């Protein structure tokens, strides 16, 4: 049995089909759910992935894509994302993994997939291959695909004091006047996270950029009282 088949089997066994329609409706998903919530899904993935080892980065990517592309239920794609963060795949988080994440972001095209990848995977590549990843995120920030733009804005969400403000602001700039909710929200979210480290800097940025949407501004200043 392949890894993808094992995941499907274990998820199906743990599913509560009665919950599936509400989960699908909440996520506005065309792909159906099995009815497995986040905690048991992670537990199942942890058990299945515990002893996994990969021969190469290509082997790891092939397994991720087999699950992702073959998914019939949304939880299977969540499992593929869990596999991307496996400790055994830590050495594979380099710039040559970016096409994998790009495919998942573009084909997934919804916030639950995109944010998990943008917030938890892209930063690792930025840390490992800074110059190349920086150029990639600048290119994504002006891409026609909205989800790639959102990912570029959010790629430093967990960087804290290591945040490259020049890169953050450069990734925000092309979307600062957008009317797209998911871009406005991403801008505010990224600024709000940095405000935890440097509230004065975020307050300054907001004042100096009146073109920010009300949503972005409100999110950015949410916890600094300005």
VEXVEX-580625 format. One record per residue: residue in three letters; residue number from 1; x, y, z of N, C-alpha, C in turn. Coordinates in nm, 3 decimals, m for minus. Each point is the difference from the previous one (the first is absolute). Layout:
// VEXVEX-580625
REC   res     n       n_X       n_Y       n_Z      ca_X      ca_Y      ca_Z       c_X       c_Y       c_Z
REC   Ala   NUM         X         Y         Z         X         Y         Z         X         Y         Z
...
//
This chain:
// VEXVEX-580625
REC   res     n       n_X       n_Y       n_Z      ca_X      ca_Y      ca_Z       c_X       c_Y       c_Z
REC   Unk     1     0.085    m0.120     0.000    m0.085     0.120     0.000     0.088     0.124     0.000
REC   Unk     2    m0.028     0.094    m0.089     0.079     0.122    m0.008    m0.027     0.089     0.122
REC   Unk     3     0.086     0.099     0.019    m0.018     0.095     0.110    m0.133     0.074    m0.016
REC   Unk     4    m0.031     0.040    m0.120    m0.127     0.071    m0.025    m0.119    m0.089     0.034
REC   Unk     5     0.006    m0.128    m0.036    m0.109    m0.093     0.030    m0.012    m0.025     0.150
REC   Unk     6     0.113    m0.008     0.068    m0.001    m0.019     0.145    m0.066     0.119     0.069
REC   Unk     7     0.035     0.119    m0.044    m0.060     0.121     0.059    m0.150     0.001    m0.021
REC   Unk     8    m0.043    m0.029    m0.121    m0.144    m0.001    m0.026    m0.071    m0.102     0.088
REC   Unk     9     0.057    m0.119     0.011    m0.061    m0.105     0.078    m0.013     0.038     0.147
REC   Unk    10     0.107     0.054     0.058    m0.002     0.037     0.141    m0.094     0.118     0.027
REC   Unk    11    m0.002     0.096    m0.091    m0.092     0.114     0.016    m0.145    m0.045    m0.012
REC   Unk    12    m0.027    m0.084    m0.096    m0.136    m0.049    m0.019    m0.049    m0.077     0.122
REC   Unk    13     0.091    m0.076     0.063    m0.038    m0.078     0.118    m0.031     0.089     0.119
REC   Unk    14     0.063     0.117     0.005    m0.019     0.092     0.112    m0.110     0.104    m0.025
REC   Unk    15    m0.058    m0.002    m0.118    m0.091     0.106    m0.040    m0.137    m0.010     0.067
REC   Unk    16    m0.060     0.115     0.018    m0.140     0.011     0.042    m0.075     0.063    m0.117
REC   Unk    17    m0.059    m0.080    m0.088    m0.064     0.053    m0.120    m0.108     0.103     0.026
REC   Unk    18    m0.058    m0.004     0.120    m0.104     0.097     0.032     0.055     0.142     0.009
REC   Unk    19     0.128     0.011     0.031     0.062     0.132     0.013     0.046     0.056    m0.134
REC   Unk    20     0.015    m0.087    m0.097     0.061     0.040    m0.127    m0.073     0.112    m0.073
REC   Unk    21    m0.133    m0.003    m0.011    m0.066     0.107    m0.075     0.019     0.138     0.062
REC   Unk    22    m0.003     0.008     0.134     0.020     0.129     0.066     0.143     0.050    m0.020
REC   Unk    23     0.096    m0.091     0.005     0.139     0.038    m0.023     0.020     0.052    m0.142
REC   Unk    24    m0.063    m0.065    m0.095     0.011     0.043    m0.140    m0.067     0.135    m0.020
REC   Unk    25    m0.114     0.019     0.063    m0.072     0.127    m0.013     0.079     0.114     0.062
REC   Unk    26     0.058    m0.023     0.117     0.078     0.104     0.067     0.117     0.045    m0.086
REC   Unk    27     0.068    m0.096    m0.062     0.117     0.033    m0.080    m0.036     0.039    m0.143
REC   Unk    28    m0.129    m0.004    m0.034    m0.046     0.034    m0.135     0.078    m0.082    m0.102
REC   Unk    29     0.013    m0.127     0.027     0.086    m0.088    m0.078    m0.076    m0.081    m0.103
REC   Unk    30     0.054    m0.002    m0.122    m0.056    m0.089    m0.102     0.040    m0.144     0.029
REC   Unk    31     0.118    m0.019     0.059     0.046    m0.134     0.036    m0.068    m0.042     0.130
REC   Unk    32    m0.055    m0.119     0.005    m0.070    m0.044     0.122     0.096    m0.033     0.114
REC   Unk    33    m0.056    m0.007     0.118     0.072    m0.042     0.120    m0.040    m0.143     0.037
REC   Unk    34     0.089    m0.067     0.070    m0.033    m0.129     0.060    m0.071     0.019     0.133
REC   Unk    35     0.041     0.105     0.073    m0.054     0.025     0.133     0.101    m0.030     0.109
REC   Unk    36     0.126     0.042    m0.021     0.106    m0.019     0.098     0.049     0.138     0.042
REC   Unk    37    m0.010     0.032     0.127     0.042     0.131     0.048     0.151     0.007     0.016
REC   Unk    38     0.050     0.118     0.032     0.144     0.026    m0.006     0.082    m0.086     0.095
REC   Unk    39    m0.043    m0.013     0.124     0.082    m0.073     0.099     0.017    m0.147    m0.037
REC   Unk    40    m0.109    m0.075    m0.026     0.021    m0.139    m0.040     0.074    m0.013    m0.133
REC   Unk    41    m0.018     0.095    m0.090     0.073    m0.005    m0.127     0.151     0.007     0.026
REC   Unk    42     0.041     0.092     0.086     0.143     0.012     0.030     0.051    m0.125     0.070
REC   Unk    43    m0.080    m0.058     0.087     0.041    m0.122     0.070     0.019    m0.115    m0.098
REC   Unk    44    m0.091    m0.010    m0.095     0.010    m0.106    m0.101     0.126     0.020    m0.084
REC   Unk    45     0.023     0.124    m0.042     0.119     0.029    m0.081     0.127    m0.029     0.080
REC   Unk    46     0.003     0.038     0.126     0.118    m0.025     0.083     0.030    m0.149     0.008
REC   Unk    47    m0.104    m0.080     0.017     0.020    m0.145     0.010     0.048    m0.060    m0.132
REC   Unk    48    m0.059     0.043    m0.110     0.038    m0.054    m0.131     0.140     0.043    m0.040
REC   Unk    49     0.035     0.124     0.031     0.127     0.057    m0.046     0.117    m0.029     0.094
REC   Unk    50    m0.028    m0.060     0.116     0.102    m0.012     0.106     0.131    m0.060    m0.048
REC   Unk    51    m0.006    m0.103    m0.081     0.122    m0.071    m0.040     0.040     0.027    m0.145
REC   Unk    52    m0.060     0.100    m0.060     0.030     0.028    m0.140     0.140     0.057    m0.016
REC   Unk    53     0.069    m0.047    m0.102     0.128     0.056    m0.039    m0.002     0.014    m0.152
REC   Unk    54     0.069     0.100    m0.051    m0.003     0.026    m0.143     0.140    m0.014    m0.059
REC   Unk    55     0.005    m0.061    m0.117     0.128    m0.022    m0.067     0.060     0.131    m0.049
REC   Unk    56    m0.088     0.095    m0.031     0.046     0.126    m0.059    m0.113     0.102     0.008
REC   Unk    57     0.033     0.123    m0.032    m0.102     0.104    m0.007    m0.105    m0.035    m0.106
REC   Unk    58     0.045    m0.060    m0.109    m0.093    m0.039    m0.105    m0.100    m0.105     0.048
REC   Unk    59     0.048    m0.094     0.080    m0.087    m0.104     0.056    m0.106     0.063     0.090
REC   Unk    60     0.044     0.091     0.087    m0.094     0.070     0.089    m0.104     0.078    m0.080
REC   Unk    61     0.045     0.076    m0.098    m0.094     0.079    m0.081    m0.099    m0.090    m0.074
REC   Unk    62     0.047    m0.112    m0.050    m0.088    m0.092    m0.072    m0.110    m0.054     0.091
REC   Unk    63     0.035    m0.031     0.124    m0.100    m0.050     0.095    m0.103     0.109     0.033
REC   Unk    64     0.049     0.121     0.023    m0.091     0.112     0.029    m0.097     0.021    m0.115
REC   Unk    65     0.053     0.003    m0.121    m0.084     0.027    m0.117    m0.096    m0.115    m0.030
REC   Unk    66     0.041    m0.122     0.029    m0.091    m0.114    m0.021    m0.124     0.014     0.088
REC   Unk    67     0.023     0.041     0.124    m0.113     0.022     0.091    m0.082     0.119    m0.045
REC   Unk    68     0.067     0.109    m0.029    m0.069     0.125    m0.037    m0.083    m0.017    m0.127
REC   Unk    69     0.064    m0.050    m0.105    m0.068    m0.011    m0.129    m0.108    m0.107    m0.001
REC   Unk    70     0.020    m0.104     0.079    m0.096    m0.109     0.001    m0.114     0.017     0.099
REC   Unk    71     0.003     0.109     0.076    m0.099     0.020     0.106    m0.142     0.007    m0.055
REC   Unk    72    m0.088    m0.071     0.067    m0.144     0.010    m0.030    m0.074     0.074     0.111
REC   Unk    73     0.065     0.015     0.113    m0.060     0.068     0.115     0.100     0.102     0.054
REC   Unk    74    m0.053     0.106     0.056     0.085     0.112     0.041     0.101    m0.042     0.108
REC   Unk    75    m0.040    m0.088     0.089     0.092    m0.044     0.105     0.126    m0.066    m0.057
REC   Unk    76    m0.012    m0.062    m0.117     0.119    m0.061    m0.060     0.101     0.107    m0.040
REC   Unk    77    m0.050     0.113    m0.044     0.091     0.110    m0.034     0.061     0.061     0.127
REC   Unk    78    m0.077     0.003     0.107     0.059     0.044     0.126     0.113    m0.094     0.041
REC   Unk    79    m0.018    m0.128    m0.025     0.105    m0.097     0.032     0.124     0.024    m0.085
REC   Unk    80    m0.019     0.036    m0.125     0.115     0.032    m0.087     0.077     0.118     0.057
REC   Unk    81    m0.071     0.100     0.049     0.066     0.116     0.062     0.074    m0.042     0.125
REC   Unk    82    m0.060    m0.088     0.080     0.069    m0.051     0.118     0.131    m0.070    m0.040
REC   Unk    83    m0.002    m0.073    m0.109     0.120    m0.071    m0.046     0.110     0.098    m0.040
REC   Unk    84    m0.037     0.117    m0.051     0.103     0.097    m0.038     0.076     0.051     0.122
REC   Unk    85    m0.061    m0.005     0.117     0.065     0.050     0.120     0.068    m0.106     0.084
REC   Unk    86     0.009    m0.119    m0.050     0.059    m0.111     0.074     0.147     0.029     0.031
REC   Unk    87     0.043    m0.034     0.121     0.139     0.023     0.040     0.098    m0.069    m0.095
REC   Unk    88    m0.036    m0.118    m0.046     0.087    m0.074    m0.090     0.020     0.070    m0.133
REC   Unk    89    m0.085     0.099    m0.030     0.011     0.076    m0.125     0.066     0.136     0.023
REC   Unk    90     0.053     0.021     0.120     0.055     0.131     0.033     0.111     0.046    m0.094
REC   Unk    91     0.085    m0.092    m0.042     0.112     0.039    m0.087    m0.045     0.030    m0.142
REC   Unk    92    m0.125    m0.031    m0.032    m0.051     0.023    m0.136    m0.065     0.137    m0.017
REC   Unk    93    m0.004     0.077     0.107    m0.068     0.130    m0.006     0.095     0.104    m0.058
REC   Unk    94     0.027    m0.015    m0.128     0.089     0.091    m0.073    m0.075     0.057    m0.119
REC   Unk    95     0.065     0.085    m0.074    m0.067     0.071    m0.109    m0.056    m0.095    m0.105
REC   Unk    96     0.061    m0.118    m0.016    m0.052    m0.092    m0.100    m0.131    m0.068     0.044
REC   Unk    97    m0.042     0.024     0.123    m0.133    m0.046     0.045    m0.109     0.101    m0.033
REC   Unk    98     0.039     0.120    m0.041    m0.101     0.103    m0.024    m0.101    m0.037    m0.109
REC   Unk    99     0.040    m0.065    m0.111    m0.101    m0.040    m0.099    m0.106    m0.095     0.058
REC   Unk   100     0.038    m0.084     0.094    m0.097    m0.087     0.069    m0.104     0.086     0.071
REC   Unk   101     0.047     0.095     0.078    m0.093     0.084     0.075    m0.081     0.091    m0.093
REC   Unk   102     0.062     0.043    m0.108    m0.072     0.082    m0.097    m0.118    m0.078    m0.059
REC   Unk   103     0.023    m0.125    m0.036    m0.110    m0.082    m0.054    m0.112    m0.014     0.103
REC   Unk   104     0.036    m0.025     0.124    m0.101    m0.018     0.104    m0.077     0.128     0.025
REC   Unk   105     0.069     0.113    m0.001    m0.065     0.129     0.021    m0.093     0.035    m0.115
REC   Unk   106     0.047    m0.016    m0.122    m0.079     0.038    m0.117    m0.119    m0.094    m0.021
REC   Unk   107     0.023    m0.129     0.015    m0.111    m0.095    m0.021    m0.093    m0.006     0.119
REC   Unk   108     0.052     0.026     0.120    m0.084     0.002     0.120    m0.091     0.121     0.003
REC   Unk   109     0.057     0.116    m0.027    m0.073     0.125    m0.021    m0.107     0.029     0.104
REC   Unk   110     0.035    m0.024     0.126    m0.090     0.039     0.108     0.082     0.019     0.127
REC   Unk   111    m0.053     0.080     0.091     0.082     0.048     0.111     0.049    m0.109     0.094
REC   Unk   112    m0.075    m0.108     0.020     0.045    m0.102     0.095     0.127    m0.069    m0.047
REC   Unk   113     0.005    m0.032    m0.130     0.122    m0.058    m0.056     0.113     0.103    m0.005
REC   Unk   114    m0.031     0.113    m0.059     0.102     0.100    m0.030     0.067     0.052     0.126
REC   Unk   115    m0.079     0.030     0.101     0.058     0.059     0.121     0.089    m0.099     0.075
REC   Unk   116    m0.038    m0.127     0.000     0.083    m0.101     0.067     0.136    m0.009    m0.067
REC   Unk   117     0.003     0.008    m0.131     0.126    m0.007    m0.073     0.078     0.130     0.012
REC   Unk   118    m0.067     0.112    m0.022     0.068     0.130     0.002     0.059     0.029     0.138
REC   Unk   119    m0.076    m0.026     0.103     0.042     0.036     0.136     0.098    m0.099     0.061
REC   Unk   120     0.000    m0.124    m0.046     0.079    m0.103     0.069     0.106    m0.067    m0.086
REC   Unk   121     0.002     0.025    m0.130     0.099    m0.066    m0.084     0.091     0.100    m0.073
REC   Unk   122    m0.057     0.107    m0.051     0.080     0.093    m0.080     0.107     0.070     0.081
REC   Unk   123    m0.028     0.027     0.128     0.101     0.066     0.083     0.124    m0.087     0.015
REC   Unk   124    m0.017    m0.131     0.010     0.115    m0.089     0.014     0.090     0.010    m0.123
REC   Unk   125    m0.061     0.005    m0.118     0.080     0.015    m0.122     0.069     0.135    m0.002
REC   Unk   126    m0.069     0.104     0.046     0.060     0.134     0.006     0.122    m0.002     0.091
REC   Unk   127    m0.008    m0.071     0.110     0.114    m0.010     0.091     0.115    m0.081    m0.060
REC   Unk   128    m0.033    m0.104    m0.075     0.103    m0.088    m0.055     0.063     0.052    m0.127
REC   Unk   129    m0.079     0.066    m0.084     0.048     0.050    m0.130    m0.048     0.144    m0.019
REC   Unk   130     0.052     0.087     0.084    m0.052     0.136     0.009    m0.005     0.077    m0.129
REC   Unk   131     0.111     0.009    m0.072     0.004     0.084    m0.119    m0.096    m0.049    m0.108
REC   Unk   132     0.003    m0.129    m0.026    m0.087    m0.056    m0.105    m0.147     0.009     0.039
REC   Unk   133    m0.030    m0.027     0.126    m0.139     0.005     0.045    m0.051     0.143     0.003
REC   Unk   134     0.085     0.092     0.036    m0.041     0.141     0.000    m0.043     0.042    m0.140
REC   Unk   135     0.079    m0.034    m0.099    m0.035     0.034    m0.138    m0.130    m0.068    m0.043
REC   Unk   136    m0.018    m0.125     0.043    m0.122    m0.072    m0.034    m0.122     0.067     0.061
REC   Unk   137     0.010     0.042     0.126    m0.115     0.063     0.066    m0.029     0.138    m0.060
REC   Unk   138     0.102     0.071    m0.042    m0.025     0.127    m0.069    m0.073    m0.023    m0.131
REC   Unk   139     0.036    m0.107    m0.071    m0.070    m0.034    m0.124    m0.143    m0.043     0.029
REC   Unk   140    m0.021    m0.079     0.105    m0.135    m0.042     0.036    m0.087     0.120     0.039
REC   Unk   141     0.060     0.101     0.059    m0.078     0.114     0.049    m0.065     0.079    m0.113
REC   Unk   142     0.046    m0.017    m0.122    m0.059     0.069    m0.114    m0.066    m0.098    m0.097
REC   Unk   143    m0.012    m0.125     0.040    m0.057    m0.103    m0.086    m0.150     0.024    m0.020
REC   Unk   144    m0.051    m0.045    m0.113    m0.143     0.012    m0.026    m0.084    m0.088     0.092
REC   Unk   145     0.062    m0.103     0.055    m0.072    m0.091     0.089    m0.008     0.059     0.140
REC   Unk   146    m0.121     0.025     0.047    m0.021     0.065     0.129     0.057    m0.081     0.116
REC   Unk   147    m0.005    m0.132    m0.008     0.046    m0.084     0.110     0.151     0.002     0.012
REC   Unk   148     0.071     0.017    m0.112     0.145     0.017     0.007     0.035     0.135     0.061
REC   Unk   149    m0.077     0.101    m0.033     0.021     0.131     0.064    m0.022    m0.009     0.150
REC   Unk   150    m0.108    m0.065     0.040    m0.029    m0.016     0.143     0.114    m0.075     0.069
REC   Unk   151     0.050    m0.103    m0.065     0.109    m0.079     0.058     0.126     0.083     0.019
REC   Unk   152     0.031     0.085    m0.097     0.118     0.086     0.012    m0.014     0.095     0.119
REC   Unk   153    m0.119     0.055     0.018    m0.024     0.091     0.113     0.014    m0.073     0.133
REC   Unk   154    m0.044    m0.124     0.005    m0.003    m0.076     0.126     0.125    m0.084     0.026
REC   Unk   155     0.096     0.000    m0.091     0.111    m0.095     0.012     0.089     0.023     0.121
REC   Unk   156    m0.008     0.118     0.063     0.081     0.027     0.119    m0.085     0.006     0.127
REC   Unk   157    m0.116    m0.060    m0.005    m0.094     0.015     0.111     0.061    m0.043     0.134
REC   Unk   158     0.084    m0.102    m0.001     0.059    m0.048     0.124     0.143     0.048     0.023
REC   Unk   159     0.045     0.099    m0.074     0.140     0.041     0.007     0.034     0.082     0.124
REC   Unk   160    m0.100     0.063     0.061     0.020     0.079     0.122     0.111     0.103    m0.022
REC   Unk   161     0.101     0.003     0.087     0.104     0.102    m0.008     0.089    m0.016    m0.123
REC   Unk   162    m0.007    m0.114    m0.066     0.080    m0.023    m0.121    m0.067     0.056    m0.125
REC   Unk   163    m0.118     0.057     0.014    m0.074     0.048    m0.116     0.083     0.097    m0.084
REC   Unk   164     0.005    m0.027    m0.128     0.063     0.089    m0.097    m0.106     0.102    m0.041
REC   Unk   165     0.003     0.118     0.062    m0.104     0.098    m0.026     0.001     0.049    m0.144
REC   Unk   166     0.117     0.010    m0.056     0.008     0.043    m0.140    m0.076    m0.098    m0.089
REC   Unk   167     0.019    m0.128     0.024    m0.071    m0.101    m0.078    m0.149     0.003     0.030
REC   Unk   168    m0.036     0.009     0.126    m0.142     0.005     0.035    m0.070     0.115    m0.070
REC   Unk   169     0.056     0.119     0.011    m0.065     0.116    m0.060     0.000    m0.008    m0.153
REC   Unk   170     0.104    m0.058    m0.057     0.004    m0.017    m0.145    m0.106    m0.098    m0.048
REC   Unk   171    m0.029    m0.102     0.081    m0.104    m0.097    m0.037    m0.140     0.057     0.022
REC   Unk   172    m0.014     0.090     0.094    m0.129     0.065     0.023    m0.032     0.101    m0.110
REC   Unk   173     0.100     0.076    m0.042    m0.021     0.116    m0.088    m0.086    m0.027    m0.124
REC   Unk   174     0.025    m0.109    m0.075    m0.080    m0.020    m0.121    m0.149    m0.025     0.027
REC   Unk   175    m0.034    m0.039     0.121    m0.139    m0.034     0.033    m0.064     0.100     0.096
REC   Unk   176     0.071     0.105     0.033    m0.047     0.091     0.105    m0.132     0.068    m0.037
REC   Unk   177    m0.024     0.019    m0.129    m0.124     0.063    m0.042    m0.105    m0.098    m0.051
REC   Unk   178     0.028    m0.129     0.014    m0.092    m0.102    m0.051    m0.133     0.002     0.074
REC   Unk   179    m0.105    m0.034    m0.071    m0.131    m0.013     0.061    m0.031    m0.145     0.039
REC   Unk   180     0.095    m0.088    m0.023    m0.018    m0.142     0.030     0.011    m0.025     0.151
REC   Unk   181    m0.105    m0.056     0.057    m0.005    m0.022     0.144     0.121    m0.077     0.050
REC   Unk   182     0.037    m0.109    m0.068     0.105    m0.087     0.050     0.137     0.068    m0.003
REC   Unk   183     0.018     0.098    m0.087     0.124     0.076     0.000    m0.003     0.108     0.108
REC   Unk   184    m0.110     0.067     0.015    m0.013     0.099     0.106     0.020    m0.063     0.137
REC   Unk   185    m0.063    m0.115     0.018     0.011    m0.071     0.128     0.144    m0.045     0.024
REC   Unk   186     0.067    m0.049    m0.102     0.138    m0.045     0.014     0.092     0.114     0.040
REC   Unk   187    m0.019     0.115    m0.061     0.082     0.117     0.034    m0.016     0.035     0.148
REC   Unk   188    m0.124     0.007     0.044    m0.026     0.032     0.140     0.055    m0.105     0.094
REC   Unk   189    m0.014    m0.125    m0.038     0.048    m0.112     0.083     0.151     0.005     0.014
REC   Unk   190     0.071     0.021    m0.111     0.146     0.006     0.004     0.048     0.117     0.086
REC   Unk   191    m0.064     0.115    m0.016     0.038     0.117     0.080    m0.033    m0.022     0.148
REC   Unk   192    m0.112    m0.060     0.029    m0.038    m0.025     0.139     0.101    m0.092     0.069
REC   Unk   193     0.047    m0.102    m0.072     0.101    m0.089     0.058     0.128     0.077     0.031
REC   Unk   194     0.041     0.087    m0.091     0.123     0.075     0.027    m0.021     0.101     0.112
REC   Unk   195    m0.122     0.046     0.018    m0.028     0.096     0.107     0.025    m0.060     0.138
REC   Unk   196    m0.002    m0.132     0.010     0.032    m0.065     0.127     0.146     0.023     0.038
REC   Unk   197     0.085     0.021    m0.100     0.142     0.019     0.020     0.036     0.149     0.002
REC   Unk   198    m0.062     0.075    m0.091     0.035     0.142    m0.015    m0.126     0.082    m0.031
REC   Unk   199    m0.083     0.025     0.103    m0.125     0.072    m0.025     0.021     0.141    m0.054
REC   Unk   200     0.108     0.067     0.042     0.025     0.136    m0.048     0.027     0.002    m0.150
REC   Unk   201     0.072    m0.099    m0.048     0.029    m0.007    m0.144    m0.127    m0.023    m0.081
REC   Unk   202    m0.085    m0.089     0.048    m0.125    m0.027    m0.072    m0.091     0.122     0.003
REC   Unk   203    m0.007     0.068     0.114    m0.080     0.122     0.009     0.052     0.105    m0.098
REC   Unk   204     0.133     0.012    m0.008     0.059     0.094    m0.095    m0.037    m0.035    m0.143
REC   Unk   205     0.012    m0.128    m0.034    m0.030    m0.044    m0.136    m0.145     0.031    m0.037
REC   Unk   206    m0.091    m0.027     0.091    m0.142     0.023    m0.026    m0.027     0.149    m0.023
REC   Unk   207     0.059     0.084     0.082    m0.018     0.145    m0.015     0.053     0.048    m0.134
REC   Unk   208     0.113    m0.055    m0.042     0.064     0.045    m0.123    m0.059    m0.064    m0.125
REC   Unk   209    m0.097    m0.089     0.017    m0.063    m0.066    m0.116    m0.152     0.010     0.011
REC   Unk   210    m0.052     0.120    m0.025    m0.145     0.019     0.008    m0.077    m0.080    m0.104
REC   Unk   211     0.070    m0.052    m0.099    m0.067    m0.081    m0.103    m0.038    m0.138     0.050
REC   Unk   212     0.048    m0.039     0.118    m0.043    m0.127     0.058    m0.151    m0.003     0.015
REC   Unk   213    m0.059    m0.116    m0.027    m0.144    m0.014     0.017    m0.036     0.008     0.148
REC   Unk   214    m0.125     0.030     0.027    m0.045     0.003     0.140     0.021    m0.134     0.068
REC   Unk   215    m0.023    m0.110    m0.074     0.020    m0.133     0.056     0.146    m0.022     0.037
REC   Unk   216     0.092     0.032    m0.091     0.142    m0.018     0.027     0.044     0.084     0.119
REC   Unk   217    m0.045     0.124     0.003     0.037     0.091     0.108    m0.052    m0.050     0.134
REC   Unk   218    m0.126    m0.040     0.000    m0.062    m0.048     0.124     0.072    m0.124     0.054
REC   Unk   219     0.033    m0.093    m0.089     0.071    m0.121     0.042     0.140     0.035     0.050
REC   Unk   220     0.070     0.088    m0.070     0.137     0.035     0.036     0.008     0.061     0.139
REC   Unk   221    m0.099     0.083     0.034     0.004     0.074     0.127    m0.083    m0.066     0.110
REC   Unk   222    m0.045    m0.120    m0.024    m0.096    m0.064     0.088     0.045    m0.004     0.145
REC   Unk   223     0.127    m0.023     0.024     0.048    m0.019     0.137     0.094     0.110     0.047
REC   Unk   224     0.004     0.111    m0.074     0.089     0.108     0.044    m0.076     0.130     0.027
REC   Unk   225    m0.130    m0.004    m0.010    m0.084     0.111     0.045     0.019     0.129    m0.073
REC   Unk   226     0.030    m0.007    m0.131     0.015     0.122    m0.080    m0.099    m0.001    m0.115
//
